[in-house]
Amino acid sequence: MNTTDISRGKNNEVSQIAFKENVSTREIDRKRVFELINSQRNTHEIAEIMGKEIHQIYGRIKEIKKERKITSIGFSFYKGKRGTIYAKNEL
């Protein structure tokens, strides 16, 4: 009998399948975050519009920043939470 321990490591079969299924969701979220960035909304407002928690969109923001598509231009408060405001870079 051949069993797979799904609790071990990141490179097991179950983990690889889950990663492939999740890639499209991350790409959709990345595009949506980029669309919502407008030099006025802060990160907490963007998360609320998307129906997500801030930690669920932070990775997408980091990916967009790494691609040099956005720049931090300041901070603001949204419902008592301090968040970063980003502006789209000219391409």
N, C-alpha and C positions, 0 to 999 in steps of 0.2 A: 504494500500500500504506500503510495507516494502522497505525502501531505505537505502543504506549504504553510509555514508559520507566518501569518500576515502581520504579526507584531514585530518582526525582525527586519531592520534595515529599510533603506529608501529604494533600493533597486530590485525589489521583488516584483513578481508579475502583477500582483494586485495594485501595487503602488504605481507602476508604469501605466497601467490602464487608466487609473484614476487621473493621473497627470495629463494624459492625452485628452480625456473628456473635459478636463477643467481648462485647457488652453483656450478653447473658443469662448468660454465665459469670461476669462480674463481679458481677451481681446475686445469683446463687446463692452465690458466695463471701462477699459482704457479709452475707447472711442467716446463713450458717454461722458466720462470725466472731462476729457479734452473739450467736448462740445459745451459743457457747462462752465468752463473757465471763461470769465469775461472781465477781469480786472476790477470786479466789484464784490463778487461772492467769495466768502472764505471757505476753507475746507469743511467746516462743520455744516455750513449751509448746503454745499454740494452733496455731502453724505446724506443729509436729510431729504433732499430732492430725490436722490436715488433710492431712498428707503433702506439705507445701510448705515452701519456704525462707522465712525471715523477710521478705525483700524482696518476696515474692509476695503477702503479706497486708498489708503496711504501707499500701499505697494504700487498701485496704478499711477499715482502722482509721481512717485520716485522713478518709475519707468519712463514717464513722459519727460521729466526733468533730465534724465540721463540722455535722452534723445535730443536735448536742447530745444525743445519745442515751447517750454514755458520758463518763466523767471519769477522768483518771489519778489513782490513789490511792496509788501507790508503786512500788517496784521489788523484784524478787527475782531469785535466781539459779536457773537451770534447766540442769542438765548443764554447769555452769561458765559459762553465758552470762547476762549481766544483761539482764533484760527488764522492760518496764513492765507493771504490773498496772492494769487498768481495772475500773470499776464501772459498772453500768447506772444511768442517771438515772431518777428517778421521773417518769412521764409524766402 
